[in-house]
Amino acid sequence: MEFVFSLLAFLVVLTPVVFFHELGHFWAARRSGVKVEVFSVGFGRELFGYTDREGTRWRFSLLPLGGYVKMAGDGDPASTPSADAATIEGSFHAASLKAKAFIVAMGPIANFILGIAIIAVVYIGVGKAIIPNQVGEVIEGGAAEEAGIISGDKIISINGYNINEFADLRGIIFENPGRTLPITVDRDGDLLDLSVTPLVVDDQCLGTTYGQIGVRSAGGELKRYGPVEAVMSASVDSFRMAIAMLRGLGRLASGNANKGEIGGPVKIAEMSGRVASQGLLSLAMFVAIISINLGLVNLLPVPALDGGHLMFFGLEGIMGRPLNARVQEQIMRGGIALLLSLIVVLTFFDILGNVTKQC
């Protein structure tokens, strides 16, 4: 029963994120005069759908692990051009370089817009927890006490990152178990440079490791915003999420990723179920986080991702001509193979983690 609940929660999380991503491509294509033949949420056989007045087939497909927009001139859902793509009226491949870049970029941008919009609605309707960067309590025997941090200290920066709210501190500490970090505190107006080494917490139930220094905040407040303030604050918080993810990708690339830090579909489904059990508000915020992460990942210059297409368009703009079609196709195939291999590896470790976890 838990598996079914997690699977349903996963679909609830993934469907709007994928839909808005593809809607960004769709909207930009329509604005650019490019004909959209298929708008699909999911891959494989169509389960149900309809055709609109413009001739676009809107469909929900069997495998809900993504989606695609197939435009005129596309030979397949991966946007591989057909032999006569450049001569087809309303074809993506016959569009201007600027229009093609606009169409591709709007997918990730739509994910950022969705994430910001969800967070802003929460800030308007429920409020945002404002927790200052002041230490309220230092846990005896913890890393913070050992570092010389005391109650009342204001955390100014850690590991080179400015700390404006307690959540900023929590994020950096969480990401760096066992790593000694420089930390600057304000103690009664005097700035002190200290070092702290977060305790390594190995959570066997969650299958992950994270850092902990043993401090509690000095308290905070729940503040509701007006629409303009909410959008501004949500945008700033979304930017901070994106930066945190880039740090995680940097650790992954350098081989320093923490255990369980990067997960595949199985882990996301498991987290979806856990978050959904906490209520609608938690689930909505999780959708926002996944949407922002998806938007960021898709902008990476990796072949087969939107960022890979934008990279090719950038090269075309610099060289004054497109890269050889056959070369592009081979690079794209390599990118697809790399992504599929990564998904398989992550899924394997997700399943292994579920089998070996102790809870």
Secondary structure, DSSP 8 states (H G I E B T S, - for coil): -HHHHHHHHHHHHHHHHHHHHHHHHHHHHHHTT--EEEEEEEEEEEEEEEE-TTS-EEEEEEEEEEEEEEETTBSSTT--B-TTGGGSTT-GGGS-HHHHHHHHHHHHHHHHHHHHHHHHHHHHHT-EEE--SBEEEE-TTSHHHHHT--TT-EEEEETTEE-SSHHHHHHHHHH-TT--EEEEEEETTEEEEEEE--EEEEETTTTEEEEE--EEE---EEE---HHHHHHHHHHHHHHHHHHHHHHHHHHHHT---TTSS--HHHHHHHHHHHHTT-HHHHHHHHHHHHHHHHHHHTSS-TTSHHHHHHHHHHHHHHSS---HHHHHHHHHHHHHHHHHHHHHHHHHHHHHHHH---
